[in-house]
Amino acid sequence: MTMSCGSIFEKFTNDLDGSETEKEILIKRLQELIQVEGSQVDQDLKDRKQKLENIDESHKIKVDALKQECMMEEENLIKRQKQKRSPYRQNNLKEEIEDTERDSKT
């Protein structure tokens, strides 16, 4: 669309069969340009839509992987906490049993 109307007219006057006017030639050329531009816009939209779908899918995969990793870390943390508490619970349970036995003897 960088050609001036005069340039377009000069370029396409060779195609004149004598019955077309300058206006008709320009209208035909503009229609061609509009069609070409429309096709390019449609293709660009399709390409961008596909890229967006790819990005969305990639994002979903990454989010799912992060969720899985988070769940595994949480499970490991719970296991570590239980392991740390276990000796304390055993000692407390032992002490409670001893206290109960002492109280029952007295």
N, C-alpha and C positions, 0 to 999 in steps of 0.2 A: 504494500500500500504506500510505497514511497514514491511512486510515479505520479507526476502531475496529470491533470486531465488532458492537457495538451499533448503530453508524451504518450499517454494511452491512445489518444486519437490518432497520432502519427503512426504509432506502432501497428494499430489495427486498421488503418485506412487501406492497406493492401488487401484486406479481406472484403472490402466493399464490393457488392455486386451491383451497385448503382441504385438499389431500391431502399437501402438503409440510410437513415439520417445519422448525423453526429450524435444526436441524443440517444437514439436506439443503440448505437455502438457502445456508448458510455454506460448505458443502463445494463446491457449484457455483460460488460466487463465488471461492473460493480456487483452484479448478481453472482458472477463467477468468484469474485474475491470474497463475497459474503459466504458463499458455500464453502470455499477453501478454509476460510477463517473459522467457520462453524465446525467443520470437520476437525480442525486442529484443536479447537476448544474442547470438543467432545473427547478426543483422544487424550488430551491433557487431564481432563476430569477423570477418565477411566484409569489413567496411570496413577494419579494422586489417590484415588479411591483404593486401588490395589496396594499402594504403599502404606496407606493408613491401616488397611486390614492386616498387612504384614506386621506393622508396628504394634497393633493391638494384640495380635497373636503372640508376638515376642514378649510383650509386656505381661500378658497372662501367664506365659510359661515362666517368666522370671518371678512373678508374684507367687505362683504355686510352689516354685523351688524354695523361695524364701520362707514361705509358710511351713513347708516340710522341714526345713532346717531349724526354724524356730521351735517347732514341736519336738524335734529330736533334742535340741538343747534344753528345752524345758523338762523333758523326761530324764535326761542325764542329771540335771540339777536336782530334781526330786529324788533320784536314786542316791546321789551324793549326800543329800540332806538326811535321808533315811539311814544311810550307813553311819553318818556322824552321830545321829540320835540313838542308834541301836545300843551302843555300849552304855550310854547314859540311862536309857530305859531299863536295861538289864540291871544296872546298879541300883536304880530307884526301886525296881521291883524286888530285888534282893533285900534292900533296906526295909521296904514295906512288910515283907514277909517276916523279917527278923523282929520288926517293931510289933507286929501282930502276935508273934510267938511270945515276946516279952510281956505284952499286955495280957495275954491269956494266962500266963504263969503267975502274974501278980494278982 
